[in-house]
Every structure is written in structure tokens, then in C-alpha cells.
Amino acid sequence: MVKLGVTPDEIVHVSASPKYDLRTAATIGIKNKVYMDRGFEHDEHWLDYKRITDIADLPVLLGLPRHDTR
């Protein structure tokens, strides 16, 4: 994250895979994690992420208005 010029708390990692992506993000210290639940993997709540089922909800988590893509 040094190459990005940010600290781990300034990054939001969004993934549809708690098992592969969100575990790794947690291991390297990324605090802000979002699980885009498509119904293919089990929740791993111990990773401390926010769960969404519609990508249009992501801006709301970031304090922005929801933008429906439908």
C-alpha cells in the first residue's frame, strides 16, 4: 500500500469472495471490506466486512446516494 500512497484504513476492498479475496485483504490490514454476496459462498463474519447483495448499495456505504442501474 506504500506504492499507492495510502494507509490500510483509506482503502475499501470490494469482493464477491470472502474465502479468497476478503481473507487476504484482512491479512494485509485492510479495514474497510465489502462482501458483494451473489449467493455462491458462505458468509465469514469473522472477517468484519459489510455485506451487500446489490452493487448499487455500494455508494450508500460510502456516504453517497444510491444509483440504480436498472
mmCIF file of the N, C-alpha and C atoms, coordinates in Angstrom:
data_MODEL
# 
_entry.id   MODEL 
# 
loop_
_atom_site.group_PDB 
_atom_site.id 
_atom_site.type_symbol 
_atom_site.label_atom_id 
_atom_site.label_alt_id 
_atom_site.label_comp_id 
_atom_site.label_asym_id 
_atom_site.label_entity_id 
_atom_site.label_seq_id 
_atom_site.pdbx_PDB_ins_code 
_atom_site.Cartn_x 
_atom_site.Cartn_y 
_atom_site.Cartn_z 
_atom_site.occupancy 
_atom_site.B_iso_or_equiv 
_atom_site.pdbx_formal_charge 
_atom_site.auth_seq_id 
_atom_site.auth_comp_id 
_atom_site.auth_asym_id 
_atom_site.auth_atom_id 
_atom_site.pdbx_PDB_model_num 
ATOM 1   N N  . MET A 1 1  ? 0.812   -1.179  0.000   1.00 0.00 ? 1  MET A N  1 
ATOM 2   C CA . MET A 1 1  ? 0.000   0.000   0.000   1.00 0.00 ? 1  MET A CA 1 
ATOM 3   C C  . MET A 1 1  ? 0.859   1.247   0.000   1.00 0.00 ? 1  MET A C  1 
ATOM 4   N N  . VAL A 1 2  ? 2.132   1.045   0.271   1.00 0.00 ? 2  VAL A N  1 
ATOM 5   C CA . VAL A 1 2  ? 3.055   2.168   0.204   1.00 0.00 ? 2  VAL A CA 1 
ATOM 6   C C  . VAL A 1 2  ? 3.084   2.721   -1.220  1.00 0.00 ? 2  VAL A C  1 
ATOM 7   N N  . LYS A 1 3  ? 3.028   1.836   -2.220  1.00 0.00 ? 3  LYS A N  1 
ATOM 8   C CA . LYS A 1 3  ? 3.042   2.283   -3.609  1.00 0.00 ? 3  LYS A CA 1 
ATOM 9   C C  . LYS A 1 3  ? 1.823   3.116   -3.959  1.00 0.00 ? 3  LYS A C  1 
ATOM 10  N N  . LEU A 1 4  ? 0.727   2.877   -3.276  1.00 0.00 ? 4  LEU A N  1 
ATOM 11  C CA . LEU A 1 4  ? -0.489  3.649   -3.522  1.00 0.00 ? 4  LEU A CA 1 
ATOM 12  C C  . LEU A 1 4  ? -0.476  4.985   -2.791  1.00 0.00 ? 4  LEU A C  1 
ATOM 13  N N  . GLY A 1 5  ? 0.377   5.107   -1.800  1.00 0.00 ? 5  GLY A N  1 
ATOM 14  C CA . GLY A 1 5  ? 0.442   6.338   -1.035  1.00 0.00 ? 5  GLY A CA 1 
ATOM 15  C C  . GLY A 1 5  ? -0.709  6.501   -0.059  1.00 0.00 ? 5  GLY A C  1 
ATOM 16  N N  . VAL A 1 6  ? -1.282  5.392   0.380   1.00 0.00 ? 6  VAL A N  1 
ATOM 17  C CA . VAL A 1 6  ? -2.395  5.431   1.323   1.00 0.00 ? 6  VAL A CA 1 
ATOM 18  C C  . VAL A 1 6  ? -2.133  4.438   2.455   1.00 0.00 ? 6  VAL A C  1 
ATOM 19  N N  . THR A 1 7  ? -2.899  4.605   3.533   1.00 0.00 ? 7  THR A N  1 
ATOM 20  C CA . THR A 1 7  ? -2.821  3.661   4.637   1.00 0.00 ? 7  THR A CA 1 
ATOM 21  C C  . THR A 1 7  ? -3.943  2.634   4.479   1.00 0.00 ? 7  THR A C  1 
ATOM 22  N N  . PRO A 1 8  ? -3.835  1.480   5.155   1.00 0.00 ? 8  PRO A N  1 
ATOM 23  C CA . PRO A 1 8  ? -4.866  0.447   5.012   1.00 0.00 ? 8  PRO A CA 1 
ATOM 24  C C  . PRO A 1 8  ? -6.284  0.917   5.344   1.00 0.00 ? 8  PRO A C  1 
ATOM 25  N N  . ASP A 1 9  ? -6.421  1.900   6.224   1.00 0.00 ? 9  ASP A N  1 
ATOM 26  C CA . ASP A 1 9  ? -7.765  2.378   6.571   1.00 0.00 ? 9  ASP A CA 1 
ATOM 27  C C  . ASP A 1 9  ? -8.345  3.340   5.523   1.00 0.00 ? 9  ASP A C  1 
ATOM 28  N N  . GLU A 1 10 ? -7.571  3.686   4.502   1.00 0.00 ? 10 GLU A N  1 
ATOM 29  C CA . GLU A 1 10 ? -8.053  4.553   3.423   1.00 0.00 ? 10 GLU A CA 1 
ATOM 30  C C  . GLU A 1 10 ? -8.486  3.761   2.187   1.00 0.00 ? 10 GLU A C  1 
ATOM 31  N N  . ILE A 1 11 ? -8.449  2.442   2.283   1.00 0.00 ? 11 ILE A N  1 
ATOM 32  C CA . ILE A 1 11 ? -8.793  1.570   1.162   1.00 0.00 ? 11 ILE A CA 1 
ATOM 33  C C  . ILE A 1 11 ? -10.114 0.865   1.456   1.00 0.00 ? 11 ILE A C  1 
ATOM 34  N N  . VAL A 1 12 ? -10.936 0.693   0.425   1.00 0.00 ? 12 VAL A N  1 
ATOM 35  C CA . VAL A 1 12 ? -12.140 -0.127  0.524   1.00 0.00 ? 12 VAL A CA 1 
ATOM 36  C C  . VAL A 1 12 ? -11.960 -1.268  -0.475  1.00 0.00 ? 12 VAL A C  1 
ATOM 37  N N  . HIS A 1 13 ? -11.964 -2.491  0.054   1.00 0.00 ? 13 HIS A N  1 
ATOM 38  C CA . HIS A 1 13 ? -11.824 -3.670  -0.811  1.00 0.00 ? 13 HIS A CA 1 
ATOM 39  C C  . HIS A 1 13 ? -13.201 -4.302  -0.982  1.00 0.00 ? 13 HIS A C  1 
ATOM 40  N N  . VAL A 1 14 ? -13.655 -4.416  -2.227  1.00 0.00 ? 14 VAL A N  1 
ATOM 41  C CA . VAL A 1 14 ? -14.959 -4.986  -2.540  1.00 0.00 ? 14 VAL A CA 1 
ATOM 42  C C  . VAL A 1 14 ? -14.731 -6.302  -3.272  1.00 0.00 ? 14 VAL A C  1 
ATOM 43  N N  . SER A 1 15 ? -15.418 -7.356  -2.824  1.00 0.00 ? 15 SER A N  1 
ATOM 44  C CA . SER A 1 15 ? -15.207 -8.663  -3.419  1.00 0.00 ? 15 SER A CA 1 
ATOM 45  C C  . SER A 1 15 ? -16.444 -9.530  -3.292  1.00 0.00 ? 15 SER A C  1 
ATOM 46  N N  . ALA A 1 16 ? -16.577 -10.494 -4.192  1.00 0.00 ? 16 ALA A N  1 
ATOM 47  C CA . ALA A 1 16 ? -17.642 -11.491 -4.118  1.00 0.00 ? 16 ALA A CA 1 
ATOM 48  C C  . ALA A 1 16 ? -17.131 -12.783 -3.496  1.00 0.00 ? 16 ALA A C  1 
ATOM 49  N N  . SER A 1 17 ? -15.905 -12.761 -2.950  1.00 0.00 ? 17 SER A N  1 
ATOM 50  C CA . SER A 1 17 ? -15.327 -13.969 -2.370  1.00 0.00 ? 17 SER A CA 1 
ATOM 51  C C  . SER A 1 17 ? -14.675 -13.704 -1.018  1.00 0.00 ? 17 SER A C  1 
ATOM 52  N N  . PRO A 1 18 ? -15.397 -14.004 0.071   1.00 0.00 ? 18 PRO A N  1 
ATOM 53  C CA . PRO A 1 18 ? -14.765 -13.871 1.380   1.00 0.00 ? 18 PRO A CA 1 
ATOM 54  C C  . PRO A 1 18 ? -13.589 -14.825 1.517   1.00 0.00 ? 18 PRO A C  1 
ATOM 55  N N  . LYS A 1 19 ? -13.750 -16.024 0.997   1.00 0.00 ? 19 LYS A N  1 
ATOM 56  C CA . LYS A 1 19 ? -12.728 -17.060 1.166   1.00 0.00 ? 19 LYS A CA 1 
ATOM 57  C C  . LYS A 1 19 ? -11.394 -16.667 0.532   1.00 0.00 ? 19 LYS A C  1 
ATOM 58  N N  . TYR A 1 20 ? -11.420 -16.140 -0.655  1.00 0.00 ? 20 TYR A N  1 
ATOM 59  C CA . TYR A 1 20 ? -10.165 -15.863 -1.358  1.00 0.00 ? 20 TYR A CA 1 
ATOM 60  C C  . TYR A 1 20 ? -9.717  -14.410 -1.268  1.00 0.00 ? 20 TYR A C  1 
ATOM 61  N N  . ASP A 1 21 ? -10.612 -13.463 -1.470  1.00 0.00 ? 21 ASP A N  1 
ATOM 62  C CA . ASP A 1 21 ? -10.207 -12.060 -1.506  1.00 0.00 ? 21 ASP A CA 1 
ATOM 63  C C  . ASP A 1 21 ? -10.266 -11.368 -0.149  1.00 0.00 ? 21 ASP A C  1 
ATOM 64  N N  . LEU A 1 22 ? -11.373 -11.514 0.565   1.00 0.00 ? 22 LEU A N  1 
ATOM 65  C CA . LEU A 1 22 ? -11.528 -10.766 1.806   1.00 0.00 ? 22 LEU A CA 1 
ATOM 66  C C  . LEU A 1 22 ? -10.620 -11.286 2.913   1.00 0.00 ? 22 LEU A C  1 
ATOM 67  N N  . ARG A 1 23 ? -10.324 -12.575 2.911   1.00 0.00 ? 23 ARG A N  1 
ATOM 68  C CA . ARG A 1 23 ? -9.338  -13.097 3.883   1.00 0.00 ? 23 ARG A CA 1 
ATOM 69  C C  . ARG A 1 23 ? -7.979  -12.446 3.660   1.00 0.00 ? 23 ARG A C  1 
ATOM 70  N N  . THR A 1 24 ? -7.574  -12.376 2.401   1.00 0.00 ? 24 THR A N  1 
ATOM 71  C CA . THR A 1 24 ? -6.281  -11.763 2.066   1.00 0.00 ? 24 THR A CA 1 
ATOM 72  C C  . THR A 1 24 ? -6.274  -10.286 2.429   1.00 0.00 ? 24 THR A C  1 
ATOM 73  N N  . ALA A 1 25 ? -7.351  -9.586  2.126   1.00 0.00 ? 25 ALA A N  1 
ATOM 74  C CA . ALA A 1 25 ? -7.435  -8.167  2.473   1.00 0.00 ? 25 ALA A CA 1 
ATOM 75  C C  . ALA A 1 25 ? -7.290  -7.978  3.982   1.00 0.00 ? 25 ALA A C  1 
ATOM 76  N N  . ALA A 1 26 ? -7.938  -8.829  4.758   1.00 0.00 ? 26 ALA A N  1 
ATOM 77  C CA . ALA A 1 26 ? -7.835  -8.744  6.219   1.00 0.00 ? 26 ALA A CA 1 
ATOM 78  C C  . ALA A 1 26 ? -6.405  -9.017  6.673   1.00 0.00 ? 26 ALA A C  1 
ATOM 79  N N  . THR A 1 27 ? -5.766  -9.986  6.056   1.00 0.00 ? 27 THR A N  1 
ATOM 80  C CA . THR A 1 27 ? -4.395  -10.354 6.427   1.00 0.00 ? 27 THR A CA 1 
ATOM 81  C C  . THR A 1 27 ? -3.418  -9.205  6.205   1.00 0.00 ? 27 THR A C  1 
ATOM 82  N N  . ILE A 1 28 ? -3.607  -8.441  5.139   1.00 0.00 ? 28 ILE A N  1 
ATOM 83  C CA . ILE A 1 28 ? -2.675  -7.341  4.874   1.00 0.00 ? 28 ILE A CA 1 
ATOM 84  C C  . ILE A 1 28 ? -3.091  -6.034  5.548   1.00 0.00 ? 28 ILE A C  1 
ATOM 85  N N  . GLY A 1 29 ? -4.175  -6.101  6.337   1.00 0.00 ? 29 GLY A N  1 
ATOM 86  C CA . GLY A 1 29 ? -4.530  -4.954  7.170   1.00 0.00 ? 29 GLY A CA 1 
ATOM 87  C C  . GLY A 1 29 ? -5.594  -4.024  6.639   1.00 0.00 ? 29 GLY A C  1 
ATOM 88  N N  . ILE A 1 30 ? -6.251  -4.382  5.542   1.00 0.00 ? 30 ILE A N  1 
ATOM 89  C CA . ILE A 1 30 ? -7.318  -3.531  5.028   1.00 0.00 ? 30 ILE A CA 1 
ATOM 90  C C  . ILE A 1 30 ? -8.514  -3.638  5.972   1.00 0.00 ? 30 ILE A C  1 
ATOM 91  N N  . LYS A 1 31 ? -8.940  -2.520  6.494   1.00 0.00 ? 31 LYS A N  1 
ATOM 92  C CA . LYS A 1 31 ? -10.023 -2.476  7.481   1.00 0.00 ? 31 LYS A CA 1 
ATOM 93  C C  . LYS A 1 31 ? -11.408 -2.430  6.848   1.00 0.00 ? 31 LYS A C  1 
ATOM 94  N N  . ASN A 1 32 ? -11.547 -1.710  5.738   1.00 0.00 ? 32 ASN A N  1 
ATOM 95  C CA . ASN A 1 32 ? -12.841 -1.487  5.096   1.00 0.00 ? 32 ASN A CA 1 
ATOM 96  C C  . ASN A 1 32 ? -13.053 -2.515  3.987   1.00 0.00 ? 32 ASN A C  1 
ATOM 97  N N  . LYS A 1 33 ? -13.890 -3.517  4.302   1.00 0.00 ? 33 LYS A N  1 
ATOM 98  C CA . LYS A 1 33 ? -14.140 -4.591  3.355   1.00 0.00 ? 33 LYS A CA 1 
ATOM 99  C C  . LYS A 1 33 ? -15.639 -4.719  3.102   1.00 0.00 ? 33 LYS A C  1 
ATOM 100 N N  . VAL A 1 34 ? -15.996 -4.980  1.849   1.00 0.00 ? 34 VAL A N  1 
ATOM 101 C CA . VAL A 1 34 ? -17.398 -5.145  1.463   1.00 0.00 ? 34 VAL A CA 1 
ATOM 102 C C  . VAL A 1 34 ? -17.529 -6.466  0.720   1.00 0.00 ? 34 VAL A C  1 
ATOM 103 N N  . TYR A 1 35 ? -18.493 -7.274  1.175   1.00 0.00 ? 35 TYR A N  1 
ATOM 104 C CA . TYR A 1 35 ? -18.782 -8.543  0.531   1.00 0.00 ? 35 TYR A CA 1 
ATOM 105 C C  . TYR A 1 35 ? -19.990 -8.375  -0.369  1.00 0.00 ? 35 TYR A C  1 
ATOM 106 N N  . MET A 1 36 ? -19.806 -8.518  -1.670  1.00 0.00 ? 36 MET A N  1 
ATOM 107 C CA . MET A 1 36 ? -20.887 -8.478  -2.646  1.00 0.00 ? 36 MET A CA 1 
ATOM 108 C C  . MET A 1 36 ? -21.423 -9.905  -2.750  1.00 0.00 ? 36 MET A C  1 
ATOM 109 N N  . ASP A 1 37 ? -22.447 -10.188 -1.958  1.00 0.00 ? 37 ASP A N  1 
ATOM 110 C CA . ASP A 1 37 ? -22.979 -11.544 -1.827  1.00 0.00 ? 37 ASP A CA 1 
ATOM 111 C C  . ASP A 1 37 ? -23.856 -11.892 -3.025  1.00 0.00 ? 37 ASP A C  1 
ATOM 112 N N  . ARG A 1 38 ? -23.373 -12.808 -3.845  1.00 0.00 ? 38 ARG A N  1 
ATOM 113 C CA . ARG A 1 38 ? -24.124 -13.279 -5.011  1.00 0.00 ? 38 ARG A CA 1 
ATOM 114 C C  . ARG A 1 38 ? -24.756 -14.641 -4.751  1.00 0.00 ? 38 ARG A C  1 
ATOM 115 N N  . GLY A 1 39 ? -24.589 -15.134 -3.516  1.00 0.00 ? 39 GLY A N  1 
ATOM 116 C CA . GLY A 1 39 ? -25.205 -16.397 -3.136  1.00 0.00 ? 39 GLY A CA 1 
ATOM 117 C C  . GLY A 1 39 ? -24.380 -17.628 -3.445  1.00 0.00 ? 39 GLY A C  1 
ATOM 118 N N  . PHE A 1 40 ? -23.110 -17.455 -3.795  1.00 0.00 ? 40 PHE A N  1 
ATOM 119 C CA . PHE A 1 40 ? -22.268 -18.597 -4.146  1.00 0.00 ? 40 PHE A CA 1 
ATOM 120 C C  . PHE A 1 40 ? -21.342 -19.049 -3.027  1.00 0.00 ? 40 PHE A C  1 
ATOM 121 N N  . GLU A 1 41 ? -21.083 -18.188 -2.051  1.00 0.00 ? 41 GLU A N  1 
ATOM 122 C CA . GLU A 1 41 ? -20.157 -18.527 -0.972  1.00 0.00 ? 41 GLU A CA 1 
ATOM 123 C C  . GLU A 1 41 ? -20.805 -18.250 0.378   1.00 0.00 ? 41 GLU A C  1 
ATOM 124 N N  . HIS A 1 42 ? -20.276 -18.894 1.395   1.00 0.00 ? 42 HIS A N  1 
ATOM 125 C CA . HIS A 1 42 ? -20.777 -18.708 2.753   1.00 0.00 ? 42 HIS A CA 1 
ATOM 126 C C  . HIS A 1 42 ? -20.208 -17.430 3.357   1.00 0.00 ? 42 HIS A C  1 
ATOM 127 N N  . ASP A 1 43 ? -21.014 -16.796 4.198   1.00 0.00 ? 43 ASP A N  1 
ATOM 128 C CA . ASP A 1 43 ? -20.534 -15.633 4.944   1.00 0.00 ? 43 ASP A CA 1 
ATOM 129 C C  . ASP A 1 43 ? -19.416 -16.061 5.884   1.00 0.00 ? 43 ASP A C  1 
ATOM 130 N N  . GLU A 1 44 ? -18.444 -15.206 6.037   1.00 0.00 ? 44 GLU A N  1 
ATOM 131 C CA . GLU A 1 44 ? -17.367 -15.406 7.011   1.00 0.00 ? 44 GLU A CA 1 
ATOM 132 C C  . GLU A 1 44 ? -17.306 -14.139 7.853   1.00 0.00 ? 44 GLU A C  1 
ATOM 133 N N  . HIS A 1 45 ? -18.296 -14.009 8.752   1.00 0.00 ? 45 HIS A N  1 
ATOM 134 C CA . HIS A 1 45 ? -18.485 -12.784 9.533   1.00 0.00 ? 45 HIS A CA 1 
ATOM 135 C C  . HIS A 1 45 ? -17.244 -12.373 10.326  1.00 0.00 ? 45 HIS A C  1 
ATOM 136 N N  . TRP A 1 46 ? -16.429 -13.322 10.699  1.00 0.00 ? 46 TRP A N  1 
ATOM 137 C CA . TRP A 1 46 ? -15.235 -13.014 11.487  1.00 0.00 ? 46 TRP A CA 1 
ATOM 138 C C  . TRP A 1 46 ? -14.275 -12.095 10.736  1.00 0.00 ? 46 TRP A C  1 
ATOM 139 N N  . LEU A 1 47 ? -14.466 -11.938 9.419   1.00 0.00 ? 47 LEU A N  1 
ATOM 140 C CA . LEU A 1 47 ? -13.609 -11.051 8.630   1.00 0.00 ? 47 LEU A CA 1 
ATOM 141 C C  . LEU A 1 47 ? -14.007 -9.584  8.765   1.00 0.00 ? 47 LEU A C  1 
ATOM 142 N N  . ASP A 1 48 ? -15.124 -9.318  9.428   1.00 0.00 ? 48 ASP A N  1 
ATOM 143 C CA . ASP A 1 48 ? -15.571 -7.953  9.711   1.00 0.00 ? 48 ASP A CA 1 
ATOM 144 C C  . ASP A 1 48 ? -15.737 -7.116  8.444   1.00 0.00 ? 48 ASP A C  1 
ATOM 145 N N  . TYR A 1 49 ? -16.689 -7.514  7.614   1.00 0.00 ? 49 TYR A N  1 
ATOM 146 C CA . TYR A 1 49 ? -16.996 -6.783  6.400   1.00 0.00 ? 49 TYR A CA 1 
ATOM 147 C C  . TYR A 1 49 ? -18.463 -6.365  6.400   1.00 0.00 ? 49 TYR A C  1 
ATOM 148 N N  . LYS A 1 50 ? -18.795 -5.443  5.523   1.00 0.00 ? 50 LYS A N  1 
ATOM 149 C CA . LYS A 1 50 ? -20.188 -5.076  5.275   1.00 0.00 ? 50 LYS A CA 1 
ATOM 150 C C  . LYS A 1 50 ? -20.676 -5.966  4.138   1.00 0.00 ? 50 LYS A C  1 
ATOM 151 N N  . ARG A 1 51 ? -21.917 -6.428  4.215   1.00 0.00 ? 51 ARG A N  1 
ATOM 152 C CA . ARG A 1 51 ? -22.479 -7.323  3.209   1.00 0.00 ? 51 ARG A CA 1 
ATOM 153 C C  . ARG A 1 51 ? -23.545 -6.594  2.400   1.00 0.00 ? 51 ARG A C  1 
ATOM 154 N N  . ILE A 1 52 ? -23.433 -6.676  1.067   1.00 0.00 ? 52 ILE A N  1 
ATOM 155 C CA . ILE A 1 52 ? -24.454 -6.131  0.180   1.00 0.00 ? 52 ILE A CA 1 
ATOM 156 C C  . ILE A 1 52 ? -24.847 -7.221  -0.821  1.00 0.00 ? 52 ILE A C  1 
ATOM 157 N N  . THR A 1 53 ? -26.036 -7.103  -1.381  1.00 0.00 ? 53 THR A N  1 
ATOM 158 C CA . THR A 1 53 ? -26.469 -8.057  -2.405  1.00 0.00 ? 53 THR A CA 1 
ATOM 159 C C  . THR A 1 53 ? -26.723 -7.363  -3.742  1.00 0.00 ? 53 THR A C  1 
ATOM 160 N N  . ASP A 1 54 ? -26.577 -6.059  -3.753  1.00 0.00 ? 54 ASP A N  1 
ATOM 161 C CA . ASP A 1 54 ? -26.772 -5.272  -4.973  1.00 0.00 ? 54 ASP A CA 1 
ATOM 162 C C  . ASP A 1 54 ? -25.650 -4.234  -5.021  1.00 0.00 ? 54 ASP A C  1 
ATOM 163 N N  . ILE A 1 55 ? -24.899 -4.227  -6.100  1.00 0.00 ? 55 ILE A N  1 
ATOM 164 C CA . ILE A 1 55 ? -23.759 -3.315  -6.203  1.00 0.00 ? 55 ILE A CA 1 
ATOM 165 C C  . ILE A 1 55 ? -24.199 -1.854  -6.129  1.00 0.00 ? 55 ILE A C  1 
ATOM 166 N N  . ALA A 1 56 ? -25.460 -1.575  -6.418  1.00 0.00 ? 56 ALA A N  1 
ATOM 167 C CA . ALA A 1 56 ? -25.979 -0.202  -6.310  1.00 0.00 ? 56 ALA A CA 1 
ATOM 168 C C  . ALA A 1 56 ? -25.991 0.278   -4.862  1.00 0.00 ? 56 ALA A C  1 
ATOM 169 N N  . ASP A 1 57 ? -25.858 -0.644  -3.903  1.00 0.00 ? 57 ASP A N  1 
ATOM 170 C CA . ASP A 1 57 ? -25.799 -0.265  -2.489  1.00 0.00 ? 57 ASP A CA 1 
ATOM 171 C C  . ASP A 1 57 ? -24.406 0.190   -2.060  1.00 0.00 ? 57 ASP A C  1 
ATOM 172 N N  . LEU A 1 58 ? -23.408 -0.056  -2.876  1.00 0.00 ? 58 LEU A N  1 
ATOM 173 C CA . LEU A 1 58 ? -22.042 0.329   -2.507  1.00 0.00 ? 58 LEU A CA 1 
ATOM 174 C C  . LEU A 1 58 ? -21.884 1.830   -2.272  1.00 0.00 ? 58 LEU A C  1 
ATOM 175 N N  . PRO A 1 59 ? -22.380 2.698   -3.144  1.00 0.00 ? 59 PRO A N  1 
ATOM 176 C CA . PRO A 1 59 ? -22.238 4.135   -2.877  1.00 0.00 ? 59 PRO A CA 1 
ATOM 177 C C  . PRO A 1 59 ? -22.846 4.549   -1.534  1.00 0.00 ? 59 PRO A C  1 
ATOM 178 N N  . VAL A 1 60 ? -23.944 3.919   -1.148  1.00 0.00 ? 60 VAL A N  1 
ATOM 179 C CA . VAL A 1 60 ? -24.600 4.245   0.125   1.00 0.00 ? 60 VAL A CA 1 
ATOM 180 C C  . VAL A 1 60 ? -23.655 3.954   1.290   1.00 0.00 ? 60 VAL A C  1 
ATOM 181 N N  . LEU A 1 61 ? -22.938 2.827   1.220   1.00 0.00 ? 61 LEU A N  1 
ATOM 182 C CA . LEU A 1 61 ? -21.957 2.514   2.271   1.00 0.00 ? 61 LEU A CA 1 
ATOM 183 C C  . LEU A 1 61 ? -20.853 3.560   2.342   1.00 0.00 ? 61 LEU A C  1 
ATOM 184 N N  . LEU A 1 62 ? -20.585 4.201   1.221   1.00 0.00 ? 62 LEU A N  1 
ATOM 185 C CA . LEU A 1 62 ? -19.524 5.212   1.156   1.00 0.00 ? 62 LEU A CA 1 
ATOM 186 C C  . LEU A 1 62 ? -20.050 6.621   1.409   1.00 0.00 ? 62 LEU A C  1 
ATOM 187 N N  . GLY A 1 63 ? -21.337 6.717   1.758   1.00 0.00 ? 63 GLY A N  1 
ATOM 188 C CA . GLY A 1 63 ? -21.925 8.019   2.071   1.00 0.00 ? 63 GLY A CA 1 
ATOM 189 C C  . GLY A 1 63 ? -22.411 8.790   0.865   1.00 0.00 ? 63 GLY A C  1 
ATOM 190 N N  . LEU A 1 64 ? -22.619 8.100   -0.245  1.00 0.00 ? 64 LEU A N  1 
ATOM 191 C CA . LEU A 1 64 ? -23.087 8.725   -1.471  1.00 0.00 ? 64 LEU A CA 1 
ATOM 192 C C  . LEU A 1 64 ? -24.507 8.262   -1.768  1.00 0.00 ? 64 LEU A C  1 
ATOM 193 N N  . PRO A 1 65 ? -25.221 8.935   -2.662  1.00 0.00 ? 65 PRO A N  1 
ATOM 194 C CA . PRO A 1 65 ? -26.569 8.481   -2.986  1.00 0.00 ? 65 PRO A CA 1 
ATOM 195 C C  . PRO A 1 65 ? -26.541 7.194   -3.815  1.00 0.00 ? 65 PRO A C  1 
ATOM 196 N N  . ARG A 1 66 ? -27.578 6.406   -3.641  1.00 0.00 ? 66 ARG A N  1 
ATOM 197 C CA . ARG A 1 66 ? -27.725 5.171   -4.399  1.00 0.00 ? 66 ARG A CA 1 
ATOM 198 C C  . ARG A 1 66 ? -28.023 5.511   -5.866  1.00 0.00 ? 66 ARG A C  1 
ATOM 199 N N  . HIS A 1 67 ? -27.398 4.787   -6.749  1.00 0.00 ? 67 HIS A N  1 
ATOM 200 C CA . HIS A 1 67 ? -27.646 4.972   -8.185  1.00 0.00 ? 67 HIS A CA 1 
ATOM 201 C C  . HIS A 1 67 ? -28.115 3.642   -8.748  1.00 0.00 ? 67 HIS A C  1 
ATOM 202 N N  . ASP A 1 68 ? -29.402 3.544   -9.048  1.00 0.00 ? 68 ASP A N  1 
ATOM 203 C CA . ASP A 1 68 ? -29.932 2.302   -9.601  1.00 0.00 ? 68 ASP A CA 1 
ATOM 204 C C  . ASP A 1 68 ? -29.516 2.162   -11.065 1.00 0.00 ? 68 ASP A C  1 
ATOM 205 N N  . THR A 1 69 ? -29.059 0.961   -11.385 1.00 0.00 ? 69 THR A N  1 
ATOM 206 C CA . THR A 1 69 ? -28.605 0.701   -12.736 1.00 0.00 ? 69 THR A CA 1 
ATOM 207 C C  . THR A 1 69 ? -29.665 0.015   -13.568 1.00 0.00 ? 69 THR A C  1 
ATOM 208 N N  . ARG A 1 70 ? -30.837 -0.199  -12.982 1.00 0.00 ? 70 ARG A N  1 
ATOM 209 C CA . ARG A 1 70 ? -31.903 -0.899  -13.712 1.00 0.00 ? 70 ARG A CA 1 
ATOM 210 C C  . ARG A 1 70 ? -32.677 0.024   -14.590 1.00 0.00 ? 70 ARG A C  1 
# 
